[in-house]
């Protein structure tokens, strides 16, 4: 015997009504009213369809309505049936075609959820499941009814879309896209939470996508830590998430080439909401919600190399409170036509340069901002960015050059027994050489007890090669009171010349922010301060005026510090 039941004005609720059936304000779930139903009751069980409009309420996130289809089947068999009642569109009889299985599902096609200003779209399917209440035990009086939300053909973007929505318009995007994914989320009276894996495409530079086989997505729009168990069918699932509200996508071991250099790190894209002074969703003025997208980096490895040789390696420092982890760094997404990703990464640095030792505290500048090329078909060009590191308007911004730059403040560099101290930036030149850009660097020459000569480099460049380093730096010079009693001179053409190699170096290097710099130094090794320029076939002599014990001479002279044996 088979019984067919057709009905209209059908209503139901899936979720948790917090024990107040008549009060709809505190509901978390799906409610249908005025639906159309077609059911078949047989010895195998019940199967059928309910169609109509449902209202969906997720606390702290959304309250909306949509057209839904409810499929019911506990027969585990296929059902094909026609009912002499109007279908949802009013275009004919209601036809029911169900796949085999045991389920009670609410399906909404092409639906969209707004998550912290970003859209999560796809085909949504809802099922009611159970979770233990405060006692942590299933099948007791405090069990909660929870909705499982399954999403297919999932699409989600975190970042800046350049004002053009949709994956098909990704040519100007910076951020992360998930398309065609699937997910399982849970809706409770506290809100929406879940964790799932998917494939993705990451856009570090505007419009240049990197395909990623697996990312981990976490969503928690509640203000609480999620540590709960849910029973879906006969399977128990545990969900553990930090307090929200946020949506995060973690990409482990992502390799990114930026400015010709490679960085490998775990990138986590986080869309997070500051709820304002009231710590509640929505609000105005100081209580207004503000959502931003940031990128957290962990387990960073950066290598500055040229011609197959690594000169600088930067890695994330170990977290002293948990040595299995590294200290994370945070990057920001900058919007606009020249937008990209920018920030400062905390690192420890190892420098391997022949004849050179380096020490001090370093960080890495990360800058993927670009501007349009000279012609519409030309590639985009990297640009520097004034980055507010501490968020305090009164303190100066840090200029971060395009690409990856390893920089240190108050760093020392020792060459041939001499020590330079100041600010150093290791970076790659336009032609691919590894160079050190200098700013406010000081060299002191003396006898170990007193400094006789102080040379100051306002700015300049040191070239790093496989054989060593070379530099031709213009400096300012001052003499100690002891030396200046007997020696006076005046000159504008004073240079610090360094060459630790055994060959003459004549090279012009072009460095972002410093322009083209020419280095001309004779065969080394040497490290000296030179006042004046000796004449050559290409350049006339430019001696300096030197006064010693009241006698004046014009010459090219040098300051060098050497080490001698101790007097017996």
C-alpha positions in Angstrom: 0.0 0.0 0.0 1.3 3.4 -1.0 -0.2 6.7 0.3 0.4 10.0 -1.5 -0.1 13.2 0.5 -0.2 16.6 -1.1 -0.5 19.8 1.0 -0.1 23.5 1.1 0.6 26.2 3.7 3.2 23.9 5.2 5.5 25.2 8.0 8.4 23.8 10.0 11.5 25.0 12.0 15.0 23.5 12.0 17.5 24.7 14.5 17.3 25.8 18.1 14.4 28.1 19.3 16.0 28.3 22.8 12.9 26.7 24.2 10.6 29.6 23.3 8.3 28.3 20.5 6.2 31.4 20.2 9.2 33.9 20.5 11.0 34.0 17.1 13.6 36.7 18.2 16.0 34.2 19.8 15.8 31.6 17.1 18.9 30.2 15.3 18.0 28.3 12.2 15.5 27.9 9.3 11.8 28.5 9.4 9.3 27.8 6.6 5.8 29.1 6.3 3.3 28.7 3.4 5.1 25.8 1.8 3.8 23.2 -0.7 4.3 19.5 0.1 4.2 16.2 -1.8 5.0 13.0 0.3 4.8 9.3 -0.5 4.3 6.9 2.5 5.1 3.3 1.8 6.1 0.2 3.7 9.7 1.4 3.1 9.2 4.7 4.8 8.5 8.3 3.8 9.9 10.3 0.9 8.9 13.6 -0.7 9.5 17.3 -1.2 8.5 20.5 0.4 9.0 23.8 -1.5 8.5 27.4 -0.4 10.2 30.4 1.2 12.3 30.0 4.3 13.7 32.6 6.7 17.3 32.0 7.8 18.7 33.5 11.0 22.3 33.1 12.1 22.9 35.1 15.3 25.3 38.0 14.8 25.5 37.4 11.0 22.4 37.3 8.9 18.6 37.4 8.9 17.2 36.9 5.5 14.8 34.9 3.4 15.2 32.7 0.3 13.3 30.1 -1.8 14.2 26.6 -0.6 13.5 23.0 -1.5 13.2 20.4 1.3 13.9 16.8 0.4 12.9 14.0 2.7 13.8 10.4 2.2 14.2 7.6 4.8 13.5 4.7 2.4 17.0 4.5 0.9 15.3 4.2 -2.5 14.8 6.3 -5.6 11.5 8.2 -5.8 9.8 9.5 -9.0 6.2 10.7 -8.5 3.7 13.3 -9.7 1.2 15.1 -7.4 -2.0 16.9 -8.7 -1.1 20.1 -6.9 0.7 23.2 -8.2 4.4 23.3 -8.1 6.3 26.2 -6.5 6.4 28.1 -9.7 2.7 27.6 -10.4 3.5 26.2 -13.9 2.1 22.7 -13.5 1.8 19.6 -11.3 4.3 19.0 -8.5 6.9 16.5 -9.7 9.2 14.7 -7.2 12.4 13.0 -8.2 14.7 11.9 -5.3 17.9 10.0 -5.2 18.3 7.0 -2.9 19.4 7.7 0.7 18.3 8.6 4.1 18.1 12.3 4.6 16.1 15.5 5.5 17.7 18.4 3.7 16.9 22.0 3.0 18.5 23.2 -0.2 19.0 26.8 -1.4 20.7 27.3 -4.7 23.0 30.3 -5.6 22.8 31.7 -2.1 25.2 34.3 -0.6 26.3 35.0 3.0 27.9 38.2 3.9 30.9 37.3 6.2 32.6 40.4 7.6 32.1 42.4 4.4 33.1 39.4 2.1 30.6 37.2 0.2 30.4 33.4 0.7 28.3 32.1 -2.2 27.2 28.6 -3.3 24.5 26.0 -3.1 23.4 25.7 0.5 22.0 22.6 2.2 20.8 22.4 5.8 20.3 19.4 8.1 19.4 19.4 11.7 22.0 17.6 14.0 22.4 17.4 17.7 25.1 18.5 20.1 25.6 18.0 23.8 24.6 20.7 26.2 26.4 22.0 29.2 27.0 18.5 30.6 29.0 17.5 27.5 26.9 14.3 27.1 24.6 13.2 24.2 21.1 12.0 24.8 20.5 14.0 27.9 17.9 16.7 28.7 20.2 19.7 27.9 21.1 18.5 24.3 21.0 21.3 21.7 19.5 21.3 18.2 22.1 22.5 15.7 22.0 23.1 12.0 24.6 21.6 9.7 25.2 23.8 6.7 26.8 22.0 3.7 27.9 24.2 0.8 28.8 23.1 -2.7 30.2 25.2 -5.6 31.5 27.4 -2.9 33.0 30.8 -3.8 34.9 33.0 -1.4 37.3 36.0 -1.8 39.4 37.7 0.9 41.2 40.8 -0.1 40.9 43.8 -2.4 39.1 43.0 -5.7 40.1 46.4 -7.3 36.5 47.3 -7.6 35.6 44.5 -10.0 33.6 41.7 -8.3 33.8 38.0 -9.4 36.5 35.4 -10.1 36.2 36.2 -13.8 37.4 39.7 -13.1 40.5 38.6 -11.0 43.0 40.4 -13.2 43.2 43.3 -10.7 42.8 41.3 -7.4 45.0 41.1 -4.4 44.1 38.4 -1.9 42.8 34.8 -2.0 40.1 33.1 -4.0 38.3 29.8 -3.3 36.1 28.5 -6.1 34.3 25.3 -6.6 34.9 24.2 -3.0 32.7 22.3 -0.5 32.2 23.0 3.2 30.4 21.9 6.3 29.6 24.5 8.8 27.5 24.5 12.0 24.8 27.0 13.1 24.1 27.2 16.8 22.4 29.8 19.1 25.9 31.4 19.4 26.4 31.8 15.7 28.2 30.2 12.7 31.4 28.1 13.0 33.2 25.5 11.0 36.5 24.3 9.5 37.1 22.8 6.1 39.7 22.3 3.4 39.6 23.5 -0.2 41.7 24.5 -3.2 42.5 28.2 -3.8 44.3 30.8 -5.9 46.5 33.3 -4.1 47.2 36.8 -5.5 50.2 38.3 -3.8 50.8 40.8 -6.7 47.8 42.3 -8.4 46.3 39.9 -10.9 49.1 37.3 -10.7 47.6 34.1 -9.3 49.3 31.2 -7.6 47.4 27.9 -7.5 47.3 26.1 -4.2 46.1 22.5 -3.8 45.0 22.7 -0.2 44.1 25.5 2.2 42.4 25.3 5.6 39.4 27.6 6.2 38.1 28.5 9.6 35.0 30.5 10.3 33.8 31.7 13.7 31.4 34.7 13.9 30.8 34.2 17.7 32.7 36.0 20.4 33.6 32.7 22.1 36.1 29.9 21.8 34.5 27.0 20.1 35.2 23.6 21.7 32.2 21.4 20.9 31.2 18.0 19.7 28.4 17.3 17.2 26.7 14.1 16.1 26.0 13.9 12.4 24.3 10.6 11.7 26.3 8.1 13.7 29.5 10.1 13.5 30.7 12.4 16.2 32.7 15.5 15.1 34.8 17.7 17.3 35.3 21.4 16.4 37.9 23.6 18.1 38.3 27.2 17.1 39.7 30.4 18.7 37.2 33.2 19.6 35.9 35.3 16.8 34.5 37.0 14.9 36.7 36.1 11.9 37.2 34.0 8.8 40.7 32.7 8.1 42.3 30.8 5.3 45.7 29.2 6.0 48.1 28.3 3.2 51.0 26.2 4.4 54.4 26.3 2.7 53.4 28.8 0.1 56.3 29.8 -2.2 56.2 33.3 -3.6 58.7 35.0 -5.9 58.8 38.7 -5.3 61.3 41.0 -6.9 63.3 38.0 -8.1 63.6 36.6 -4.6 61.9 33.6 -3.1 60.0 33.6 0.2 58.5 30.4 1.7 56.1 30.7 4.6 52.7 29.7 6.0 50.3 32.5 4.9 47.1 32.9 6.8 44.6 35.4 5.3 42.3 36.7 8.1 39.1 38.7 7.7 38.4 40.0 11.2 35.9 42.4 12.7 36.4 44.9 15.5 33.0 45.2 17.1 33.6 48.7 18.5 33.0 50.0 22.0 29.8 48.1 22.5 31.4 44.7 21.6 28.2 43.9 19.7 27.3 43.4 16.0 26.3 46.6 14.2 26.4 50.0 15.9 27.2 53.6 15.1 30.1 56.0 15.8 32.6 54.6 18.3 30.4 51.4 18.4 30.5 50.8 14.6 31.9 47.5 13.4 35.2 47.7 11.3 36.3 44.7 9.2 39.8 44.4 7.8 41.8 41.7 6.0 45.3 41.0 7.2 47.9 38.3 6.5 49.8 36.5 9.2 53.1 34.8 8.3 54.7 32.0 10.2 57.7 29.7 9.5 59.3 32.2 7.1 62.4 31.4 5.0 63.9 34.1 2.7 67.0 33.6 0.7 68.9 36.4 -1.1 71.0 34.8 -3.8 72.8 35.6 -7.0 74.4 33.3 -9.6 73.4 30.3 -7.5 75.1 31.5 -4.3 73.2 32.4 -1.2 74.5 35.5 0.6 71.6 36.2 3.1 69.1 33.9 4.8 66.3 35.2 7.0 64.0 33.0 9.0 61.2 33.5 11.6 62.5 33.6 15.2 61.5 30.8 17.5 58.7 31.5 20.0 60.4 31.2 23.4 57.1 30.2 25.1 56.6 27.3 22.6 59.7 26.3 20.7 57.7 24.2 18.3 56.3 27.5 16.8 57.7 30.7 15.3 56.8 34.3 16.2 54.3 35.4 13.6 54.4 38.6 11.6 51.5 40.5 10.1 51.1 42.1 6.6 48.4 44.4 5.4 46.5 44.6 2.1 46.7 48.1 0.5 43.7 49.0 -1.7 43.7 51.2 -4.8 45.0 50.9 -8.4 48.6 50.4 -7.2 47.5 48.2 -4.3 49.2 45.1 -3.0 50.5 43.5 0.2 53.0 45.3 2.4 54.5 44.9 5.9 57.5 44.1 8.0 58.5 40.6 8.9 60.4 39.7 12.1 63.4 37.5 11.3 66.8 36.3 12.4 69.5 36.7 9.7 72.5 34.8 8.7 75.0 36.5 6.3 77.5 34.5 4.3 79.8 37.0 2.5 83.5 36.2 2.0 85.7 38.3 4.4 82.7 40.0 6.0 80.9 39.5 9.3 77.6 41.2 10.2 75.6 41.5 13.5 72.6 43.3 14.9 68.8 43.2 14.7 67.1 42.7 11.3 63.7 42.7 9.8 62.3 42.0 6.3 60.4 44.5 4.2 57.6 42.8 2.1 56.1 45.0 -0.6 54.1 43.7 -3.6 52.7 47.1 -4.6 53.0 47.9 -8.3 52.0 50.6 -10.8 51.1 50.3 -14.4 54.0 49.9 -16.9 55.0 52.5 -19.6 52.5 51.0 -22.0 49.2 49.1 -21.6 51.0 45.9 -22.6 54.1 46.4 -20.4 54.4 44.5 -17.1 53.5 46.3 -13.9 56.4 48.0 -12.0 57.2 47.7 -8.3 57.0 50.8 -6.2 58.1 51.8 -2.7 55.6 52.4 0.1 55.7 54.6 3.3 54.5 52.1 5.9 53.2 53.1 9.3 54.8 50.4 11.5 53.5 51.4 14.9 50.2 53.2 14.1 51.4 56.4 15.8 50.9 59.4 13.4 53.7 61.4 15.1 56.4 58.9 14.4 58.0 58.7 10.9 56.9 56.0 8.5 59.3 53.3 7.3 60.0 53.4 3.5 59.7 49.8 2.2 61.3 49.3 -1.2 59.5 47.1 -3.8 60.1 43.3 -3.4 61.9 41.7 -0.4 64.5 43.7 1.5 66.4 42.6 4.6 67.3 45.6 6.7 68.9 46.3 10.0 69.0 49.4 12.3 72.1 49.9 14.4 73.8 47.0 12.6 77.6 46.5 12.3 79.6 45.2 9.4 83.2 44.2 9.8 85.6 44.2 6.8 89.3 43.7 6.9 89.4 44.5 10.6 87.3 47.7 10.2 83.8 48.2 11.5 81.0 50.1 9.9 77.9 50.8 12.1 74.5 52.1 11.0 71.5 51.2 8.9 71.9 48.5 6.3 69.5 47.1 3.7 70.3 43.9 1.8 68.4 43.8 -1.5 68.5 42.8 -5.1 69.4 45.4 -7.8 67.5 45.9 -11.0 70.0 43.6 -12.8 69.9 40.9 -10.2 73.1 41.7 -8.1 72.9 41.5 -4.3 73.8 44.8 -2.8 73.8 46.5 0.6 72.2 50.0 0.7 73.7 52.1 3.5 72.2 55.0 5.4 73.8 57.1 8.2 76.7 54.7 8.5 79.8 55.6 10.6 83.4 54.4 10.4 85.8 55.3 13.3 89.6 55.0 12.9 91.9 55.2 15.9 94.4 53.4 18.1 91.9 51.4 20.2 91.8 54.0 22.9 91.0 57.1 21.0 89.2 57.8 17.7 91.2 60.0 15.5 89.1 60.0 12.3 85.3 59.7 11.9 83.9 59.1 8.5 80.1 59.3 7.9 78.2 57.8 4.9 74.8 59.5 4.5 73.8 57.0 1.8 75.5 54.6 -0.6 75.7 51.0 -1.9 78.1 48.1 -1.3 78.2 45.4 -4.1 78.3 41.8 -3.0 80.0 39.3 -5.4 81.1 35.7 -5.1 84.6 36.9 -4.4 83.8 39.5 -1.8 82.5 43.1 -1.6 83.3 46.4 -3.3 82.2 50.0 -2.5 83.0 53.5 -3.6 81.2 55.7 -1.0 81.2 59.5 -0.6 81.7 60.4 3.0 82.0 63.3 5.4 85.0 63.3 7.6 86.0 64.9 11.0 89.2 64.8 12.9 89.5 64.4 16.7 90.6 67.4 18.7 94.0 65.8 19.3 94.6 65.4 15.5 93.0 68.7 14.4 95.5 70.7 16.5 98.2 69.9 14.0 96.3 68.9 10.8 93.6 70.8 8.9 92.2 70.2 5.5 89.1 71.1 3.4 87.6 69.0 0.7 84.3 67.9 -0.8 85.6 64.8 -2.6 86.3 62.3 0.2 85.6 58.7 -0.4 85.5 55.4 1.5 86.9 52.8 -0.9 86.5 49.1 -0.2 87.6 46.1 -2.2 88.0 42.6 -0.6 88.5 40.9 -4.0 91.7 40.4 -6.0 90.4 42.3 -9.1 89.6 45.8 -10.1 85.8 46.5 -9.9 84.1 48.9 -12.3 80.4 48.5 -12.1 77.2 50.6 -12.2 74.4 49.1 -10.2 70.8 50.4 -10.1 69.0 50.0 -6.8 65.3 50.9 -6.1 65.3 54.2 -4.1 69.0 54.9 -4.7 69.0 55.1 -8.5 72.2 54.3 -10.5 75.4 54.0 -8.4 78.9 53.7 -10.0 81.6 51.8 -8.2 85.2 52.2 -9.4 87.9 50.7 -7.1 91.3 49.3 -7.9 92.5 45.7 -7.2 92.2 44.8 -3.5 92.1 43.8 -0.9 92.0 47.2 0.9 89.7 49.4 3.1 90.6 53.1 3.2 89.4 56.6 3.4 90.6 58.6 0.4 90.7 62.5 0.3 90.9 63.8 -3.3 91.0 62.1 -6.6 94.2 61.0 -8.5 94.4 62.0 -12.1 93.9 59.4 -14.9 93.4 59.3 -18.7 89.6 59.5 -18.0 89.6 62.0 -15.1 91.7 65.1 -14.2 93.3 65.1 -10.7 91.4 66.8 -7.9 93.8 67.1 -4.9 92.7 68.5 -1.5 94.4 71.2 0.5 96.1 69.8 3.6 97.8 72.0 6.3 100.3 70.2 8.6 102.0 72.2 11.4 101.2 75.4 9.5 102.5 74.2 6.2 100.1 73.7 3.3 100.2 71.1 0.6 97.8 69.9 -2.1 97.7 66.1 -2.5 95.6 63.0 -2.5 95.9 61.2 0.8 94.5 58.2 2.6 93.5 57.3 6.2 94.0 53.6 7.0 94.0 51.7 10.3 96.4 48.8 10.6 97.3 46.4 13.3 101.0 46.0 14.4 102.8 43.8 16.8 102.9 45.0 20.4 105.9 46.9 21.6 108.2 44.9 23.8 
